[in-house]
Amino acid sequence: MTILLPQALRYPIELPEVTPTAAVPWDTIPSPAFVLDESRLRRNLALISQVQSHSGARIIVAFKGFSMFSTFPVMREYGISGATASSLNEALLARQEMRGEVHVYAPAYSEGEFPQILELANHLSFNSFSQWERFRPQVMAARQAGKHVQIGIRINPEYAEVETDLYNPAGPHSRLGVTRANFRPDLLDGVDGLHFHTLCESDAGALERTLEVVERNFGDYLPQMKWVNMGGGHLMTRQGYDTDRLIELVIAFRARWNLDVILEPGSAFGWQTGWLVSTVLDVVENGKRTALLDVSVSAHMPDVLEMPYRPGVLGAGLPGELGHDYLLGGTTCLAGDVIDEYAFDHALQVGERVIFDDMIHYTMVKTSFFNGVKHPDIGIWHADGTYELVREFGYDQFRAKLS
Ligand SMILES: Cc1ncc(COP(=O)(O)O)c(C=O)c1O
């Protein structure tokens, strides 16, 4: 173990070293493929597990952001054994593959799925008091029959730290969580905890400011709670994140209110843990040169279009920087299936690899078979320098979601 974070930390975090990207023999990895780097995942898990033990928070993984279940045995090595699911399918995955505590929160549950969700859940949070009232009889009956299930209500602190509307759960007219004005203290019988989620790729300062608002607006109800789930968005594995501040905030909050704290990040687990490997299939010219790749921005990196953002490409720079500029385009017929313009230090050749960086969290879980284009493999670059092809996708998987 090498200490990479400053020694001056009050809660020192020891991190293992990671494989340099230059050491990965990209040409030997079949393309296209999402490649998770085991050493980078271990680095994140080492950090998260130390934050967990220093702070006393329970840190579970949000499946919506990271649910690569072939890595769950590694996650368990670091004491990460709980997951938060946003649907029946994710709850089933949590039970079957994670085999730890199953937390569930969804903006609304359906009558059809609720009984199964209730059976699977250890913690179940409701987005509104109307949903809690609707399903309360089932919860109470299950408890009477011996089922241990903790119930939470998601609150909306109406305090936003996130500027992108698409990712701001505390924006105007948000449907996510109960506002102070709509809070129903009369319906708290049977409720064990409060849940809030308002952050996205945020630092500890954002959590501190949010907690001040939560305590000011919902502090009246905290003494009757057993736990508070502070949601996700805590990007503790990003370089420069103030882990000391997070740890101290959690310790102080737990002491102030005498309750348990749960954090459920997704991005922090998969942050900077791997790549999308692609190959140049053709180069076309129409005022600008476009390299056509064997991946699609629309089908394989939809956040690039939704957010939008410019993904990193290994060895590439900004247009004009390195002498050879290319738009990088995908293989679907969508005119906008174009990633951005990048500069390379040489003319791209057909068959050459183009590697997109940080393509694990949220990217892998959002892919589709649009146009029937080949879905990238999923593989792991192991810490011992070997490549494991975990899953390939073919016609059967494409056909399975059609009828
Ligand atoms: C309720 C809830 N919890 C946790 C998360 C995970 O957040 P992140 O991946 O930003 O850490 C999300 C993300 O949308 C969420 O909606």
The ligand as an SDF file (V2000), in Angstrom:
LIG
                    3D

 16 16  0  0  0  0  0  0  0  0999 V2000
  -31.8120    8.5060   -4.9890 C   0  0  0  0  0  0  0  0  0  0  0  0
  -30.4380    8.4060   -5.5220 C   0  0  0  0  0  0  0  0  0  0  0  0
  -29.4680    7.8610   -4.7560 N   0  0  0  0  0  0  0  0  0  0  0  0
  -28.1950    7.7520   -5.2050 C   0  0  0  0  0  0  0  0  0  0  0  0
  -27.8320    8.1840   -6.4710 C   0  0  0  0  0  0  0  0  0  0  0  0
  -26.4100    8.0250   -6.9320 C   0  0  0  0  0  0  0  0  0  0  0  0
  -25.8230    9.2470   -7.1870 O   0  0  0  0  0  0  0  0  0  0  0  0
  -24.3240    9.3630   -7.7250 P   0  0  0  0  0  0  0  0  0  0  0  0
  -24.1200    8.3100   -8.7230 O   0  0  0  0  0  0  0  0  0  0  0  0
  -24.2510   10.7390   -8.2900 O   0  0  0  0  0  0  0  0  0  0  0  0
  -23.4320    9.1870   -6.5400 O   0  0  0  0  0  0  0  0  0  0  0  0
  -28.8100    8.7590   -7.2990 C   0  0  0  0  0  0  0  0  0  0  0  0
  -28.4790    9.2340   -8.6490 C   0  0  0  0  0  0  0  0  0  0  0  0
  -29.2590    9.7110   -9.4030 O   0  0  0  0  0  0  0  0  0  0  0  0
  -30.1420    8.8650   -6.8150 C   0  0  0  0  0  0  0  0  0  0  0  0
  -31.1180    9.3840   -7.5860 O   0  0  0  0  0  0  0  0  0  0  0  0
  1  2  1  0
  2  3  1  0
  2 15  2  0
  3  4  2  0
  4  5  1  0
  5  6  1  0
  5 12  2  0
  6  7  1  0
  7  8  1  0
  8  9  2  0
  8 10  1  0
  8 11  1  0
 12 13  1  0
 12 15  1  0
 13 14  2  0
 15 16  1  0
M  END
$$$$
